Structures are given as C-alpha cells and as structure tokens.
C-alpha cells in the first residue's frame, strides 16, 4: 500500500537581527581624558557581513547565494536619549568615504552558532567624519527596494524624508523596531541588515538578545577605528537526509520539502516572532500541503508520481547522491535553500522527538500533536514514500 509520510519540523531560529562592533587600539591616547572636545573628527570604519549560520534543498527553492549581497550602506547615530543626531543618516559611498567592499574568508567561529554556511562574505571599510562624544551608532544595509534585478530606492532614501522608514528612524527605538515585509516574489527585497558599533573589537560575531544593541560608542580622539558585524533579518535553512538509523531493508523515497508558516514581517533590530495567524504567510491546505497553485516555497528532490523515480535513502545507502554517486552537499553556499524571517517562539519544553516509534502497547507519543503544539511556529514538511 502506498503511504505518504509527513514530517513536521519546528525551526529553531537564530536571531538574524543585531550585531556587535568594536574599535582597534591604534596606540593613541585620548588628548582629552575624561572629556570630549567640541567639533568633529575623522574615524575609520570596518563593517563585516556575518555569514549565514547553517541550521542543519523545482522548483521553488532559492539558490544558496541568492541573498549573499551587500548593496547599499548607511550609518545612523542617536544621542543617549535615543534622538537622531544632526547630519544623520549618512549614505556611505566610494566617492565621499572611500568605501571599499571585498570578500574575506570565513570560518565556523564567525557564525553566531559556530557553524558557518558560507566560506566567505563581504567586508566594507571606509572613513567618515563624526562628532566627538558618546552616542549610539548603527550600520544599516539593503533596505533599498528592487523591481526585478533593478534597485529603485536606496537605504538612505528609505530612511529619510518620503521613505518607508523615515518617521521610525527619527528615534533609536523606532529604528530598531522598523517592520520589514517579506517579499515572496523577489528575494532581493529580503536582504535587510543592521549592525551596531562599540569600542571593543569582537573577532567573533555576537549572539543575539535584547541587550546586544544597547551599546554606545565613545569618540574621543581622531583616527579611531570602529567595527560592526552586520546581521540579517532573514535566516537560511538547508536540509539533509541521513538514513543510517533506518532498519534493514527499509527504503525512504524523497519527493519534496516545503516550508510553512513563515513570518510576514520582521523587526529590523529586535527579536522577532509570530503571535497570530495574521502575522504568518501560509499556503498549506487542510492536509498541511502546498495549495493547488504551489505558491509555497519548496525544494523538489523527485519528480512525477512514480516514487521509484525519486531518490531514496536506506541503512546501506544513508545519503542522497549526485550523478557521480557521491553524497550530495546540501549545505554548500550554492545549494538550494529555504529562507524565512526569524521566528522566535520561546522554550517550548519539548524534545521534538519525531521518531514516531510505538511503545509495546502500540501508542505513539505525540502522534496527534500539531506542530509540536506551537501554533505560530514555522516548520518544514517532507513528503516521502
């Protein structure tokens, strides 16, 4: 008898929103210890693009490097009361600030969860003039809007008069709570990033949390160098299959993986999570399957209705393989991936055991639970035979 297996996975999201920064010790003492001179000074700035963390693939999946871009940059500053400083935002350009963007190698420790999904990412360096004093500084990138592959607005335009976030950007709290909106048709509009600066260099990007953006910068001498990790609103999910735990002579044929119930909006600089059905994008029908128009985002592994033509895994052959019969690398930078905004649902106190092996009385623990009883969580469905 043909049986359709459905596996639902709640996705533990890493926050993709805030970033840490720092300053290099340039060997110069502040000429005004304990106080700030009047006026402005030139500083050096380095902004690193944090690699996607691997959260370990038609079709409607997206290329793994589709959102690996650093388009346009702005620097925004606020006083200690959270009010926008005069002269900000500042659009960072090559002509005015010597902006230089390069790709640099990345290692696992550069990702917030210690598992990088990218071997290299962008790094931007430039110079700018800022006032002396202690205040908050943020880097914001990729808020500009795209039509097709053409950018029609810039981050600076979106943060200033007439822009989508102009009113919110007048205060620090408003900037951090700007609500970006997921674009289902053009993923170039889902690449928003924010990072903040402090006076301590961090070689490793920080973990996320409510306190990570509450750092001020002290500008007390010329020639300082400050640094920021830019972090995305979006998270990247890659999927792999391991049949080594199957029983002998059991074969699982893989057809498709679909992502469901993703956030419609995301706070630019604060933790994000769905709290109602109105806040989620969902294309499932009553059977938690893609609708008839297949609008949902999915990755096809097998095609057609004959499962014998789908790729399979077993105990003896636990991995899906490529044309050379080598295990496929589903976590490579260019492998098809699924994307979504961060969706924090808190600690649910569930071990998310999906083995579904019955006990001696034939009972399967949790078999009737829907989405692990996390109604607003995002999840991935795998269709198989």
C-alpha positions in Angstrom: 0.0 0.0 0.0 1.3 3.4 -0.9 1.8 5.6 2.2 2.6 9.3 2.3 4.9 10.2 5.2 4.8 13.7 6.6 7.4 15.0 8.9 7.0 18.4 10.5 9.9 20.2 12.0 9.7 23.4 14.1 12.7 25.5 13.0 14.8 26.9 15.9 15.7 30.3 14.5 18.7 32.2 15.3 18.1 35.8 15.5 19.2 37.5 12.4 18.9 41.0 13.6 21.6 42.6 15.8 25.4 42.9 15.5 28.3 43.7 17.7 31.2 46.0 16.9 34.4 47.4 18.2 37.4 49.6 17.9 41.1 48.7 17.3 43.7 50.0 19.7 45.5 52.4 17.5 48.1 53.2 20.1 47.0 56.8 20.7 45.9 58.2 24.0 42.8 60.4 24.1 44.1 64.0 24.1 41.2 65.0 26.4 40.9 62.2 29.0 37.6 62.2 30.8 36.0 64.8 28.5 35.1 65.3 24.9 36.3 68.1 22.7 33.9 70.1 20.7 33.6 69.6 17.0 34.1 66.6 14.7 36.8 64.1 13.8 37.6 61.6 11.2 37.4 57.9 12.0 38.0 54.6 10.2 35.1 52.1 9.9 35.0 48.4 9.2 31.8 46.5 8.7 31.7 42.8 8.4 28.8 40.8 6.8 28.1 37.9 9.2 27.9 34.6 7.4 24.6 32.7 7.4 24.6 30.1 10.2 23.9 26.6 9.0 20.7 25.4 10.6 21.1 21.8 9.9 17.0 21.6 -0.8 11.6 22.8 -8.5 11.5 24.3 -8.3 10.7 27.0 -5.8 13.7 26.8 -3.6 16.2 29.7 -3.8 19.9 29.5 -4.7 22.0 29.4 -1.6 23.9 32.5 -2.5 20.9 34.5 -3.8 20.8 36.7 -0.7 24.6 37.0 -0.3 24.8 40.6 -1.3 25.9 43.9 0.3 24.2 46.6 -1.7 23.9 50.0 -0.1 25.1 51.2 3.3 24.0 53.9 5.7 25.3 55.0 9.1 22.7 56.3 11.6 23.6 57.8 15.0 21.5 58.7 18.1 22.2 60.6 21.3 22.0 58.8 24.7 18.3 59.8 24.9 17.6 58.0 21.6 17.1 61.0 19.4 18.6 61.2 15.9 21.8 63.2 15.7 22.0 66.1 13.3 23.6 65.1 10.0 22.4 61.5 10.1 21.7 59.2 8.3 24.8 59.3 6.2 24.9 57.4 2.9 28.3 55.7 2.6 29.7 55.9 -0.9 33.1 55.3 -2.6 33.4 58.9 -3.8 32.6 60.5 -0.4 34.0 58.0 2.0 36.4 55.8 0.1 34.1 52.8 0.5 35.8 49.6 -0.4 33.9 46.3 -0.4 35.8 43.0 -0.6 35.1 39.3 0.1 37.0 37.7 3.0 37.3 34.1 4.1 35.1 32.9 7.0 35.3 30.1 9.5 32.8 28.4 11.7 33.6 30.7 14.7 32.4 33.7 12.6 28.8 32.5 12.7 26.7 33.2 15.8 26.0 29.4 16.3 29.5 28.2 15.5 28.5 26.6 12.2 29.0 28.9 9.1 27.1 28.2 5.9 29.5 30.4 3.9 33.2 30.2 3.3 33.4 33.9 2.5 31.4 37.1 3.0 31.6 40.8 2.3 33.6 43.3 4.3 33.3 47.1 3.9 35.8 49.6 5.0 35.6 53.4 4.8 36.3 56.7 6.5 33.8 59.2 7.8 33.5 62.4 9.9 31.6 62.2 13.1 31.1 64.4 16.2 33.1 63.9 19.4 31.1 62.4 22.2 29.3 59.2 23.4 26.3 58.0 21.5 24.8 55.1 19.6 25.9 54.3 16.1 24.2 51.8 13.8 25.0 50.5 10.3 22.0 49.7 8.1 22.2 47.9 4.8 20.0 46.6 2.0 16.8 48.5 2.8 16.5 49.7 -0.8 13.7 48.3 -2.9 14.1 46.2 -6.0 11.9 45.7 -9.1 13.3 42.6 -10.7 17.1 43.0 -10.6 16.9 46.8 -10.6 17.2 48.7 -7.4 14.7 51.6 -7.4 15.4 53.1 -4.0 18.4 53.1 -1.6 18.7 52.5 2.1 19.3 56.3 2.5 16.2 57.1 0.6 14.1 54.7 2.7 15.4 56.2 6.0 14.9 59.9 5.0 12.0 62.1 4.1 9.5 60.3 2.0 11.0 56.8 2.7 9.2 53.9 4.2 11.1 54.1 7.5 11.7 57.9 7.7 9.4 58.5 10.6 10.6 55.5 12.6 14.3 56.3 12.0 13.9 59.6 14.0 14.4 57.7 17.2 16.7 54.8 18.1 13.7 52.7 19.4 11.9 53.4 16.2 14.8 52.3 14.0 15.2 49.0 15.9 11.5 48.3 15.6 11.2 49.1 11.9 8.9 46.4 10.4 10.4 45.0 7.2 8.0 43.0 5.0 8.8 39.6 3.4 8.7 39.7 -0.4 7.6 36.3 -1.8 8.3 37.2 -5.4 11.7 38.9 -5.2 14.2 37.7 -2.6 16.5 40.7 -3.2 14.0 42.6 -1.1 14.5 40.3 1.9 18.2 41.1 2.5 17.9 43.7 5.2 20.7 44.0 7.7 21.6 46.0 10.8 24.7 46.2 13.0 25.8 48.4 15.9 29.1 49.8 17.0 31.0 49.8 20.3 34.6 50.5 21.3 35.6 46.8 21.8 36.6 44.7 18.8 34.9 41.3 18.6 36.6 38.8 16.2 33.5 36.6 16.5 30.0 37.8 15.8 27.8 38.1 18.9 24.8 36.1 19.9 21.5 37.8 19.7 19.4 39.2 22.5 17.6 42.2 23.9 20.7 43.8 25.3 23.1 43.5 22.3 22.0 46.8 20.7 22.3 48.8 23.9 26.0 49.8 23.4 27.3 53.3 23.0 30.4 54.4 21.2 32.9 56.8 22.7 34.6 59.1 20.1 37.3 60.9 22.0 40.2 61.2 19.5 40.9 61.4 15.8 41.8 58.3 13.7 39.9 55.8 15.8 38.7 52.6 14.0 35.3 51.1 14.9 33.9 47.8 13.8 30.5 46.2 13.3 29.1 42.8 12.4 26.1 43.3 10.1 23.4 40.7 10.7 20.4 39.8 8.5 16.7 39.8 9.3 16.4 36.5 7.3 17.6 33.0 8.2 18.7 30.4 5.8 17.7 26.7 6.2 19.4 23.8 4.3 18.1 20.3 4.5 20.0 17.0 4.6 18.9 13.4 4.9 20.5 10.6 6.9 19.2 7.0 6.7 21.8 5.4 8.9 19.3 4.9 11.6 16.8 3.0 9.5 16.2 -0.7 9.9 17.5 -3.1 7.3 15.5 -3.3 4.0 13.7 -0.1 4.7 13.8 2.5 1.9 12.5 6.0 2.0 11.9 7.8 -1.3 12.1 11.6 -1.0 9.9 13.8 -3.1 9.7 17.3 -1.7 10.4 19.6 1.2 8.2 22.6 1.8 8.5 25.5 4.3 5.3 26.6 6.1 4.0 29.4 8.3 6.8 32.0 7.9 6.7 35.5 9.4 5.2 38.2 7.3 7.2 41.0 9.0 10.4 41.3 10.9 11.7 43.9 13.4 15.0 45.3 11.9 16.9 45.4 15.2 14.9 43.4 17.8 14.0 39.8 18.4 11.1 38.7 16.1 8.3 36.1 16.4 4.8 35.4 15.1 2.0 35.9 17.6 -1.1 35.4 15.5 -2.2 33.7 12.2 -2.5 37.2 10.6 1.3 37.6 11.1 2.2 34.5 9.1 2.5 33.6 5.4 0.9 30.2 4.9 0.0 28.3 1.7 -0.9 25.0 3.2 -4.4 23.4 2.8 -6.2 21.3 5.4 -3.7 18.5 4.9 -0.8 20.9 5.5 0.2 20.5 1.9 1.1 23.2 -0.7 -2.1 24.6 -2.3 -3.1 23.8 -5.9 -1.1 26.7 -7.3 2.1 25.6 -5.4 2.7 29.1 -4.2 4.6 27.9 -1.2 8.4 27.7 -1.2 9.7 24.2 -1.6 12.5 22.1 -3.0 11.8 19.1 -5.2 14.0 16.1 -5.0 11.9 13.7 -7.0 9.5 14.4 -9.9 6.5 12.7 -11.3 4.0 10.4 -9.5 6.1 7.2 -9.6 8.0 7.0 -6.3 10.5 4.6 -7.9 11.9 7.6 -9.8 12.5 9.6 -6.6 15.9 9.5 -4.9 16.0 7.2 -1.8 17.9 6.6 1.4 18.4 3.3 3.3 20.6 2.0 6.0 23.1 0.7 3.5 22.9 3.9 1.4 22.1 6.6 4.0 22.7 9.7 1.8 21.2 11.1 -1.3 23.9 11.1 -4.0 24.8 13.1 -7.1 25.4 11.9 -10.7 28.8 10.6 -9.6 27.3 8.6 -6.8 28.9 10.9 -4.2 26.9 12.2 -1.2 25.3 15.5 -2.2 26.4 18.5 -0.2 23.1 20.1 0.8 24.9 22.7 3.0 27.1 24.3 0.3 26.8 28.0 -0.3 25.1 27.5 -3.7 22.8 24.6 -2.8 19.1 25.3 -2.9 17.9 26.6 0.4 14.7 27.8 2.1 14.6 31.3 3.7 12.4 33.0 6.2 12.4 35.8 8.8 13.4 35.0 12.3 10.5 33.4 14.3 11.2 33.1 17.9 8.7 31.0 19.9 10.5 30.6 23.2 11.4 27.5 25.1 8.5 25.0 24.4 9.8 22.3 26.8 9.6 19.7 24.1 12.4 17.4 22.8 10.8 17.5 19.3 11.1 13.7 19.1 9.9 12.8 15.6 11.0 9.1 15.5 7.3 8.1 16.0 8.3 4.6 17.1 5.3 3.0 19.0 5.8 1.6 22.5 4.9 -2.0 23.5 1.2 -1.1 23.6 1.3 0.4 20.2 1.0 4.0 21.4 3.0 6.8 19.6 3.7 9.7 21.9 2.8 13.0 20.3 1.3 11.5 17.2 -1.8 13.7 17.4 0.2 16.9 18.3 0.0 19.5 15.5 3.3 21.4 15.0 4.5 20.3 18.5 1.7 22.4 20.0 3.5 25.5 18.8 0.7 27.1 16.8 2.7 30.0 15.4 6.0 28.2 14.8 7.5 27.8 11.3 8.1 24.3 10.1 9.2 22.2 7.2 7.2 19.3 5.7 9.0 16.5 3.9 6.9 14.3 1.5 8.2 10.8 1.0 7.1 7.3 0.2 
